[in-house]
Amino acid sequence: MKSSKYRPSKIVVDLEAIRYNVKEEIKRLPKETDLFAVVKADGYGHGALEVAKAALEVGAKGLCVSNLDEAVELREAGITQPILVLSYVSLEFLEVAVANNITLTATSLEWIKQLNDRLDKKITIHLKIDSGMGRVGIIDLEEMREAKTILQTNPYIDFEGIFTHFSKADSQDDSYLNLQKERFSSALKVFGETVKYIHTANSATALWHDAWESNLVRFGDAMYGMNPSGKELKTPYSLKQALTLETEIIHIKQLAKGEKIGYGATYETKSKEWIATLPIGYADGFRRDFQGFEVLVEGQKVPVVGRVCMDQCMIKLSSKLPVGTKVIIFGDSQGQFNSIQTGAEYIQTINYEITCGLTERLPRNYVNK
């Protein structure tokens, strides 16, 4: 899909906010601990390449992505720093990973055995331990011992890292986190301290648990200025939201009392009301659930009225404003601020899903490059 550059709806990403959030986290880390910027899912919807470059400029030592395609895209764009694919990659594409010097994650003993049988060129591997997330990774200690033998004896394998992922590091209740810690500690006893990187620290573990057992931090949600816990835990330093979602009024009219707005006629004017139309809808990732959400116009909060359409939505104004007036959905408007977290709470989801759901139809514009 091509971005729609001939309409005013767009995403603006402040790269200085990305740099600030990365620098603030690096300040807290021991000198021997590296930060890898997590730019999977097109940088959580912000644009992987530009975010990656900004993070690397201020001290990130590498990048994390979700799949091989994302890694190759970064290589083709000229990124030379280490790139770790965090999940499963079919060994059908092993040559692609080797040719592009991409670090892969070993997700099971069976995968490691297959790698051992077919590898004839050097590749860097991190081993995933499933300590309780239930996605990918090895659970059984005996399988870990067998995996260790292969990973440490195959001359073509650079066994660089071992890691896990905590599912409740962003919660006040740390009982399940402690269980996962115990399980990962057992795994470490199998492997010892022989690998370069041991990492458990996603943003939440870095922010609230001193990057437990990690000399590599996978810095994701917080890098974009979003709190991984929502509002459950306070961050140790202020985060700067990098993303602004903005559009403009393209049509305005005054409707009489009793007129219906939008599909399903779910909103009815209560008196004479100024209704403005915005060129953004659920095909852009501004979900249908945002009916009633307040956006910002000239520093004032105004509601979305009627159901959000595929390509458009309507807002209620207190007075007539000209076509072309800027509307901020997420971001700052004359001192009023709409956080992505506020939007997430409104539609009962998490901040990650809001930004990842913003589609390619919205152009990404960058400031402070």
C-alpha positions in Angstrom: 0.0 0.0 0.0 1.3 3.5 -0.9 0.9 6.2 1.7 -1.8 8.8 1.0 0.3 11.9 0.5 -2.4 13.9 -1.2 -4.5 14.3 2.0 -3.7 16.0 5.3 -3.8 12.9 7.6 -0.3 11.9 8.7 2.0 10.7 11.5 4.8 12.9 12.7 7.6 11.2 14.5 10.0 13.3 16.7 13.3 11.6 16.4 14.7 13.7 19.2 12.2 12.1 21.5 13.5 8.7 20.4 17.1 9.8 21.1 16.1 11.3 24.5 14.4 8.1 25.7 17.4 5.9 24.6 19.9 8.2 26.3 17.9 8.3 29.5 17.9 4.5 29.7 21.6 4.2 28.8 22.4 6.6 31.7 20.9 4.0 34.1 22.8 1.0 32.7 26.1 -0.3 33.8 28.9 0.4 31.3 29.2 -3.3 30.4 25.5 -3.5 29.5 24.5 -2.9 25.9 21.2 -1.5 24.7 19.5 -3.0 21.5 16.7 -0.9 20.1 13.6 -3.0 19.3 12.3 -1.8 15.9 10.0 -4.7 15.0 6.6 -4.1 13.4 8.1 -1.2 11.5 9.3 0.4 14.7 6.0 -0.1 16.5 4.4 1.9 13.6 6.9 4.7 13.8 9.1 3.6 10.9 11.9 1.1 11.6 14.7 2.6 9.6 14.5 6.2 10.9 14.0 5.0 14.5 16.9 2.6 14.2 19.3 5.3 12.9 18.2 7.7 15.7 18.8 5.1 18.4 22.1 4.0 17.0 23.3 7.6 16.9 23.0 7.9 20.7 24.5 4.7 21.8 22.3 1.7 20.9 24.7 -1.2 20.0 22.3 -3.2 17.9 18.7 -3.8 16.9 16.0 -6.4 17.5 13.3 -7.4 15.0 10.6 -9.9 14.8 11.4 -11.7 11.6 13.9 -12.1 8.8 12.2 -9.8 6.4 12.5 -6.9 8.9 16.2 -7.6 9.4 16.9 -7.8 5.6 15.1 -4.5 5.1 17.4 -2.8 7.5 20.5 -4.4 6.0 19.4 -3.3 2.5 19.0 0.3 3.9 22.6 0.3 5.0 22.4 -0.7 8.6 25.6 -2.5 9.6 25.2 -3.0 13.4 24.1 -6.3 14.9 20.5 -7.3 14.2 18.8 -10.0 16.3 15.7 -11.8 15.1 13.8 -12.5 18.2 11.6 -15.3 17.0 11.5 -18.4 14.7 13.1 -18.3 11.3 12.7 -21.3 9.0 16.0 -22.9 8.1 14.8 -22.8 4.5 16.1 -19.2 4.6 19.3 -19.9 6.5 21.4 -18.7 3.5 19.7 -15.3 3.6 20.5 -14.9 7.3 24.1 -15.9 6.7 24.6 -13.7 3.7 23.2 -10.7 5.6 25.1 -11.3 8.9 21.8 -11.6 10.8 21.7 -13.1 14.3 19.0 -15.8 14.7 17.2 -17.2 17.7 17.3 -20.9 18.4 13.7 -21.6 19.4 13.8 -25.4 20.0 16.2 -28.4 20.2 14.8 -29.7 16.9 15.7 -26.4 15.2 19.2 -26.6 16.6 19.7 -30.2 15.4 18.6 -29.2 11.9 20.9 -26.2 12.0 23.8 -28.5 13.0 23.1 -30.8 10.1 23.1 -28.2 7.3 25.4 -25.3 8.5 28.6 -24.8 6.5 29.1 -21.1 7.1 29.4 -19.0 10.2 26.3 -17.7 11.9 25.6 -16.0 15.3 22.9 -17.6 17.5 21.0 -16.6 20.6 19.1 -19.3 22.5 15.6 -18.6 23.7 14.5 -20.1 27.0 10.8 -20.4 27.7 10.5 -19.5 31.4 6.8 -19.1 31.3 5.7 -16.9 28.4 4.5 -20.0 26.5 5.5 -18.8 23.0 8.8 -20.1 21.7 11.9 -21.5 23.5 13.3 -24.5 25.2 11.7 -25.6 28.6 13.3 -28.9 29.4 16.7 -28.9 31.2 17.8 -32.1 29.5 17.1 -30.5 26.1 19.1 -27.5 27.2 22.1 -29.7 27.9 21.8 -31.3 24.5 21.4 -27.9 22.8 24.5 -26.6 24.7 26.6 -29.4 23.3 25.7 -28.6 19.7 25.9 -24.8 20.1 29.3 -24.9 21.7 30.9 -27.6 19.5 29.8 -26.7 16.0 32.6 -24.5 14.6 30.2 -22.6 12.4 28.0 -21.4 15.3 28.9 -18.3 17.3 26.8 -19.0 20.4 26.5 -15.4 21.5 23.5 -15.2 23.7 20.8 -16.8 25.9 17.6 -15.0 26.8 14.0 -15.2 28.0 11.0 -12.9 28.1 9.1 -12.0 31.2 5.3 -11.7 30.8 4.5 -9.7 34.0 7.5 -7.4 34.5 5.1 -4.5 34.1 2.9 -5.4 37.0 2.9 -4.6 40.7 2.4 -8.3 41.4 5.8 -9.9 41.0 4.9 -13.5 42.0 4.9 -14.8 38.4 8.0 -12.8 37.6 9.8 -14.5 40.4 8.8 -17.9 39.1 10.2 -17.0 35.7 13.4 -15.8 37.4 13.8 -19.1 39.1 13.3 -21.1 35.9 15.7 -18.9 34.0 18.3 -19.2 36.8 18.1 -23.0 36.4 18.7 -22.6 32.7 21.8 -20.4 33.4 23.2 -23.2 35.6 23.2 -25.4 32.6 25.0 -22.9 30.4 27.1 -21.1 32.9 28.5 -17.7 32.1 30.1 -18.7 28.8 28.1 -16.6 26.4 28.6 -12.9 25.6 25.0 -11.9 26.2 22.5 -12.9 28.9 19.3 -11.0 28.5 15.9 -10.9 30.2 15.3 -7.2 30.0 12.6 -5.9 27.8 11.6 -2.3 28.6 9.6 -3.3 31.6 12.4 -5.4 33.2 14.9 -2.6 32.5 12.7 0.1 34.0 11.5 -1.6 37.1 13.7 -4.6 37.8 17.2 -3.2 37.2 17.5 -5.2 33.9 17.7 -8.4 36.0 20.5 -10.8 34.9 21.0 -8.8 31.7 24.0 -7.3 30.0 21.8 -6.6 27.0 18.6 -4.6 27.2 15.9 -5.0 24.6 14.5 -1.5 24.6 11.1 -1.3 22.9 7.9 0.4 24.1 9.7 2.9 26.3 11.9 4.0 23.4 8.9 5.4 21.7 7.8 7.3 24.9 5.2 4.9 26.0 4.8 3.2 29.4 4.8 -0.6 29.1 2.6 -0.9 32.2 0.1 1.7 31.0 -0.5 3.5 34.2 0.1 0.7 36.7 3.7 1.6 37.4 5.5 5.0 37.3 8.6 5.2 35.1 11.9 6.1 36.8 12.3 9.0 34.4 9.9 10.9 32.2 9.3 9.4 28.8 8.7 11.6 25.7 6.0 10.4 23.3 7.6 10.4 19.8 4.4 10.0 17.7 1.8 12.6 16.8 -1.2 11.7 14.7 -2.7 14.7 13.0 -5.2 15.6 10.3 -7.3 18.6 9.2 -10.9 19.6 8.8 -12.0 19.0 5.2 -15.7 19.9 5.6 -17.9 21.7 8.1 -21.6 22.4 8.4 -24.2 23.4 11.0 -26.9 20.8 11.5 -30.3 21.3 13.1 -31.4 19.6 16.3 -32.4 16.0 15.8 -30.1 15.2 12.9 -28.3 11.8 12.8 -24.6 11.4 12.2 -22.7 8.4 10.7 -23.4 4.7 10.1 -26.2 3.3 12.2 -27.3 6.8 13.1 -25.8 6.4 16.6 -25.4 10.1 17.3 -28.2 12.7 17.3 -27.6 16.4 17.5 -29.0 17.9 20.7 -29.3 21.4 19.3 -27.8 23.3 16.4 -24.3 21.9 16.2 -21.2 22.5 14.1 -20.1 19.2 12.6 -16.7 18.9 10.9 -15.4 16.0 8.8 -11.9 14.6 9.1 -10.2 12.5 6.4 -9.1 9.6 8.6 -10.8 6.4 9.6 -10.4 2.7 10.6 -8.6 1.9 7.4 -5.9 4.2 8.8 -5.9 2.4 12.1 -8.2 5.0 13.8 -10.5 2.3 15.0 -14.3 2.3 15.0 -14.2 2.1 18.8 -13.0 5.7 18.9 -16.6 7.1 18.7 -16.9 9.6 21.6 -13.1 10.0 22.0 -12.0 13.6 22.4 -9.5 15.0 19.9 -7.8 18.4 20.0 -8.6 21.4 18.0 -6.8 24.7 18.7 -6.1 23.5 22.3 -9.7 22.4 23.0 -11.0 18.9 23.4 -13.8 18.0 21.0 -15.6 14.7 20.7 -15.8 12.3 17.7 -19.5 11.9 17.0 -21.1 9.0 15.2 -19.2 5.9 14.2 -15.8 6.2 12.7 -16.0 5.3 9.0 -13.4 3.5 6.9 -11.9 6.8 5.6 -13.5 9.6 7.5 -15.0 10.6 10.9 -16.9 13.5 12.3 -16.3 15.8 15.2 -18.5 18.3 17.0 -17.2 21.9 17.4 -18.5 24.7 19.5 -18.2 27.2 16.6 -17.4 27.3 12.9 -13.8 26.8 12.0 -12.2 27.0 8.5 -11.5 24.1 6.3 -7.8 23.3 6.8 -7.8 23.7 10.6 -5.4 21.2 12.2 -6.8 18.5 14.4 -4.5 16.5 16.7 -5.7 13.0 17.6 -2.6 12.0 19.6 0.0 14.7 20.5 0.1 18.3 21.6 -2.2 21.2 20.7 -1.5 24.5 22.3 -0.5 22.9 25.6 -3.2 20.3 25.7 -1.9 16.8 25.2 -3.5 13.6 24.1 -1.3 10.6 25.0 -1.4 7.3 23.1 -2.1 5.8 26.5 -5.3 7.8 26.8 -6.4 6.4 23.4 -5.5 2.9 24.5 -7.5 3.1 27.6 -10.5 4.5 25.8 -10.8 1.5 23.5 -9.6 -0.9 26.2 -6.3 -2.0 24.7 -2.6 -1.3 25.2 -0.5 1.6 23.8 1.5 -0.8 21.6 -1.5 -1.8 19.7 -2.5 1.7 18.9 0.7 2.6 17.2 1.3 -0.8 15.6 -2.2 -0.5 14.1 -1.6 2.7 12.3 -1.5 1.6 8.7 0.8 2.4 5.8 -1.8 4.6 4.3 -0.7 7.3 6.8 2.6 9.0 5.7 5.4 9.0 8.3 7.0 12.4 8.5 10.1 12.9 10.7 11.3 16.0 12.6 14.7 16.5 14.2 16.4 14.1 11.8 
